Amino acid sequence: MKKTVSCLIFSALLLLSISGVEALITPSIDIKDVFRAGEVISFSYTVSSDISQQIRYASGINCPNIPSSLLELKTKNLIADQPFIENYTGPLVDDSIEPQSCAAYFSLIEPYEMDVNKEFMIIANPSFSFNIKICPDQSCTEESKTFVRDSNIYLDYDSEIENLTLDAVLKLPDGRTRQITLPSLAKAEQIGTYELEVTASKTGYKTMTASERFGVIEKQAEIKWASDYDTGEFWVDLFLAIIFIVVVLVVIILFKRYK
């Protein structure tokens, strides 16, 4: 009896000790403090345990201006006192990525939940707003996309960054191109569709591009309202319209009667 009780006590203590040891799973992250343009965001993480057991986990990065990838759950059988090392590879820091503060993470899912995070910075050139303006007058208070032949077209831009280097090309309806400066005045000589393409750059910023299309027509369409008619002309047109309607009705009635 005493042996049985002793075995039960020993088994209980062993289970308690094992469950306690599970809490000794130790993950750590090794990552650079800064990533710059042209570098791939990557890091390594190490997981160790005092006992052999299976774990489920996920790793990745959290950045406010980089879309999150799908969470990939992995499984690993840890061996007691033998650290497990794995690498994570993320995106390339290119011109589409803004400077920002991020965090690398390792998330333990099983046998229990635990998160480890380490912050890092992305240092890259920031972007800036750049908009093309196409206007019928030099003040450019109002923009337009349609102009009458031989009228003036004022080409300008808007940005919060000053002293930009601009490369502006105007494509004409006949296929030719013309290098221009902004702001600029163009003459609507050809009928058709024009396209203005502009590249804006400045040291310390991303290079921005923008394009806008606008059209030139022969003349504005004229809509003639009743108030624009001469009195006599209006009544003549109205009388003819009534006669036409009466003739159509008579034809319909006769067709139905003798059908």
N, C-alpha and C positions, 0 to 999 in steps of 0.2 A: 504493500500500500504506500509506504514511504517513497519507494522508487517511482511509483506511478505519479505521485504528487510532485516529486522532484523533476520528473521528465516534463510534466505539464508546465511547471514554473520556468524551466529552462527554455521550452519551446516558445512560451509567451515572451520571455526576455529577448529571445533571438528574433522574433517577428518585430518587436518594438525597435530593436537595434537596426534591423534592415530597413524598416520604414523611415527611421531617422536618418540612415545613411543616404537614402534617396535625395535628401535635401542638399547633399554635398556635391551635386552636379554643378560644375563650375565652368561657365562659358566666358570667353573674353574676346574682344575685337581689336585688331591691329589695323589702323588705317592712317593715311597721311592727313595732316591738318588742312592742307590746301590742294585743290586741283585747278589747273589752268587750261587755257585753250589748247587743244591738240592732245590732251591727256585723256586716257580712259579711266573712268571712276571704278576703282576696285579695292577690295580689302580682303583680309584673311581673318578667320575666327578659329579659336581653339576651344574644344570642349573636353573636359576630363571628369572622371567619376571614381569614387572609391570602391565601387562594386561594378560588376559586369551587368549591364542591363540595356534594354532597347529604348531609344528615344525617338520622338517625332519632333521636327523643328522646321523653321523657315528663316530665310535671311534676305536682306535687300536694303534699299535706301529709301528714305522719305525726303523729298524736296518739294517745296511749295510750287515751283514752276516747271517741274518735270513730271509727265504723266506716270502714274504708278503702274508697274508691271503686275501681271497676274501672280497671286501668291502661290508659290510652289512648295508643297509640303514634302519633306524628305524623311526617310527612316534610316537610322544607323544603330548598329549593335556595338555599344561601347564595351571596351575591355578594361577591367579594373586597373587603375593607376597608369593607363596608357593614353595620353592625350591624343585626341582626334583633331586634325587640322584640315580645313577646307577653304577654298578661295571663292569669292563672289566677284563677278565681272559685270559692270553696269555700262551705261552709255558713254559715248565719246563726247567730250566737251567741245562742241563746234559752235558755229555762228548762230545757231538757233537757240542756244542756251544762255539765259540771263545770269548775272552774278546773284548768288543767293547762299543762304545758310541751310545746310542739310544735316541729316543724321543717318548713320549706318546702324542697322539693327540685327540682332539675333533673337528669335522668339522660340522658346521651348514650349511645345504643346503638350507632350506626354513624356514622362509619367505625371508631370504637373506643369503648371504654367509659370513662365518666368521670362522677362524681357531684359535684354541688355542693349543699350544704345551708346553711340559715340558720335559727337558732332564733328563736322568738317565744313569747310568753305569752298565754294566755287568762285573763282576769280575770272571774270570774262568781261569783254567790252559790252556795255549796256546798249540797248537800242534806243531810238528816239522817234517821236512822231514826225511824219513828213507827208504833206498833202499838196497835190497840184491844184492850182486854181485857174479856171478858164472863164474869162469875164468879158462882157460887152463894153465896159468902160475902164479907164485907168484906175479908178478908186477900188474896183473889185469888191464892192459891197454886196453885189449880187453875182452869182455864177450862172452860166448858161452852157448848154451843149449843142445848140443849133444857132447858126448865123446865116445871114443873107449875103449873097455874093457881093464882093467889093467892100464889105464892111470891115471894121477894125476888130481884131481879136487880141485881147491882152492876156498874156501867159505869165503866171506868177506861181509862187509856192508859199506854204505856211509851215513853220516849224518852231519849236521852243529852243532849238539850238542855233546859235549865231555862227557866222563865219564858216559856213559850209562850203566844201568844194563840190561843185555841181557839174555833171555831164548830161546835157539835155539834147535830145535828138527828136526832131519833128518829122514824122512820116507823112508825105503828101499823098493825095488820092491817086496820083499817077504812078506811085511806087518809089519816087525819088525820096531821099532823106536830106535833111538840112540841120546842121549843127547850129544851135542857138544858145544864147545866154538868158538867164532868168533874173529879174523880170524882163519881158520882151514884148514887142508889138508885132503882130503878124497881120498880113493882109489876106482876106478871104478871096483869093484869086481863082481857085479851082473848086468846082462843085464835086462833092463826094465826102468821104470819111477821112479825117485826119487822126493821127495818134501821136501823143506826146509821151516819150519815155525819158525818165530822169533818174540818175544815180546820184545819191547824196552821201558824202563821206566826210569824216573828220577824225583826226588822231584821237584815240582813246574811246571811240564809239564803233558800233557795228556799221557796216555799209548798208544803206537803205535804198530800195528801188521802188518806183511808183510809175504808173502809166494811166493815161486818161484818153478817151476818144471823144471827138466832137465832129459835127457835120456842118456842111455848107450847102445851102439850097439856092435855087435861082431867085425866088422871091417868096414872101410870106403868103400862105393861102388866105384868100379873102372870103369871108363869110358874109353874105348879103342878107341883112335883116329887113323886116317890113319897113322899118323907119328909114332905111337907106333908099327905098324906091321913091320915084316921083309919084305923085298922087294918081295921075292918069295911067302910068305904067302898072301900078299896083292893081287897079281895078280891071285893067285889060287881062292881066295874068290870072286874076281871080275868076273872071268870067270864062276864060278858056278852060280853066281847071274844072269849073262846074259843068260846062258842056261835055267835057271828056267823061266825067263821072256819070252823067245822065245817059250818054251813049252806051257806056259799058253796062249800065243797069238794064237798058232796053234790050240790048243784045242777049243778056243772060235770061231775061223774061221770055223773049221770043224763042230762044233755044229750048227752054224747059217746056213751053206750050206745044211746040211742033215736034218734039222729040218722039 
